[in-house]
Amino acid sequence: DGGITQSPKYLFRKEGQNVTLSCEQNLNHDAMYWYRQDPGQGLRLIYYSQIVNDFQKGDIAEGYSVSREKKESFPLTVTSAQKNPTAFYLCAAGRDETHEQYFGPGTRLTVT
Amino acid sequence: AQSVTQPDIHITVSEGASLELRCNYSYGATPYLFWYVQSPGQGLQLLLKYFSGDTLVQGIKGFEAEFKRSQSSFNLRKPSVHWSDAAEYFCAVGAANAGGTSYGKLTFGQGTILTVHP
């Protein structure tokens, strides 16, 4: 069954704690992306990676970090430096040359 | 830099009625254009895409979209809406960066929420 998995679906953390969101794909796509979604603001790009061991900041990278040690995996860490971390986080994988992206089911993070 | 505008935040239609969701983009060259659909609390599903060629593209679930270069638009249409079409719809554009290379990045519109009345 091909696709993108994100875990967990819901995540609760206390303010000041770092938290890591998982994203795994078996689509064999080189490129992977992390987006943040807030009501009425569409999707905003946090980080993206075109190839293993390489990644670039997106439009709102401050307070986030990523790694890309394997083609299949692109975890996102929300650090305590992120001022407003409560949001819906979406991971995607896709083909660079066509901009086509396929999304996971998302993780809703609530920080209190 | 490219941008996408979806002028309608919320649209309500009756089941069986036709639907048109508007999308305008800003980009100098021919863009890659997409429509995605999102049910509450879920990820985004690709409905259709335009890269080149025929300006009328067919997608899944009976949706179609027409690329109009002169109007910088890529409106989504469906002849007869079903109650299961109620969701949020996002238009997205992909384009090359300033250096002329493509990193596969997409810019999304703010989304249009579709409500379907029985």
Interface residues (C-beta under 8 A of the other chain):
Chain A: I4 Q6 A31 Y33 G40 Q41 G42 L43 L45 Y48 Q50 Q56 G58 F88 L90 A92 G94 R95 D96 E97 T98 H99 E100 Q101 Y102 F103 G104 P105 G106 R108
Chain B: I9 Y32 F34 Y36 G41 Q42 G43 L44 Q45 L46 K49 F51 F90 G94 A95 S102 Y103 G104 K105 L106 F108 G109 Q110 G111
